[in-house]
Amino acid sequence: MTGSWLTVIAQSLLVYELTSSGVALGVIGACQFLPVIFFSSWAGLVADRYDKRYTLLLLQAAGLVQSVALALVATMDRPPVAVLCVFAALRGTTAAFDLPIRRSMVVETVPPRLASNAIGLNSAVMASSLVCGSAIGGALVALVGFSMAFLTNSATYVVALVTLWRIRSADLRAPEPMPRRRGQIGDSISFIRKTGDLRIALTLTALTGFAYNFPVVLPILVSDGFGRSTTSFTYIYSALSVGSVCGALTIARRTVVDLRLLARLAAAFGVATIALGLNSAFLLAFPIATSMGITGYALLAGSISVIQTNSEPSMRGRIVSFHSIASIGTWAVTAPFVGWLCEAAGPRIGISATGATCLLAATWTRAQLPGGAPVAGWLRPRSIPTSRLRRWRRADRAPGEGVGACSAMPRSRADARDCPCR
């Protein structure tokens, strides 16, 4: 992940240096994240059907080849932006399969009682990679150029391949591979529709996605708002990333993460984002960016925790893939619009507008909870009929698989959430 964020930062700087266009930054972001919308649901099926470790080995090998090719393209005097968009789309396709498989594999490495902590620690590792990747990416671009920055990313893929190869499959608590059957994506969608916590958490993730377009808005803010060089945005990005680590660790320490906490985090994230948009002092941007990282990444890690702990084990890969669609997919769709807004109305108005969407999302989420405004009918939590749970589990059980502890039928959705096997 450190190498991936290194590439994101270096490619954003390269595109902005070539075009000086916020719209171009948005387009490159869309090329990178749009594949998540198209392929994540299929990636969830791959996570549930095949060995996750070997699948990740193949994906890391593909990423290594792409990174070396991008480094060769960057040696040109003026690399074509269209070619850079193609590489961003290829990297996004690889990430679309990598994210749900890796996230669903995390809970298989620890006992069930430590699943929430493992999810939080994984988010902390991803946030720390954001810190290292952004700082290293900016430094390498300034010191040795874009090509060497991309080549450094290739070395990180080698480390990932060696690490995955050394993991012993026998030590993982992986369920039996799910047999092939038509309608398995539809089953996961039905499960999400009938589980209120999942629907609300996914909708909140999608609504707050506007504010996560950091690689798009920060270079424009630093260049046009503060009058600094575009590489200076890596310093603010690093401050934001340090806050992200703190936010992820905060979630990792909690044994319970609920929707009320997510609503409060969304509101705090919105306030911090608006504060950054209204701020005119470059030095003051650092503590504000840190607070954005704390609240924004705590919100993201908390939503992942709510979704994983409320998922059926046999559907976890597919349901986690919908979180990727709700988060990264939203960034992809909104990146060109946010880039255009920052360019047309100014970066301060653009960033403040994204913060306002977080406040609206927090207000909406709070209204869906008991004690808030009446819950919309399509979001009202419903009990899942035991017969339907039994049918889903029987269909997803591999032929000849015995009935284990997780196959005990809960009397209600609350009983399913409290199952010790989770």
Secondary structure, DSSP 8 states (H G I E B T S, - for coil): -HHHHHHHHHHHHHHHHHH--HHHHHHHHHHHHHHHHHHHHHHHHHHHHS-HHHHHHHHHHHHHHHHHHHHHHTTSSS--HHHHHHHHHHHHHHHHHHHHHHHHHHTTSS-GGGHHHHHHHHHHHHHHHHHHHHHHHHHHHHHT-HHHHHHHHHHHHHHHHHHHHHS-GGGS---------TTHHHHHHHHHHT-HHHHHHHHHHHHGGGGG-HHHHHHHIIIIIS---GGGHHHHHHHHHHHHHHHHHHHHH-S---HHHHHHHHHHHHHHHHHHHH---TTTHHHHHHHHHHHHHHHHHHHHHHHHHTS-GGGHHHHHHHHHIIIIIHHHHHHHHHHHHHHHH-HHHHHHHHHHHHHHHHHHHHHHSTTSS---GGGS-----HHHHHHHHHHHS-TT----GGGS--SSHHHHHT-TT-
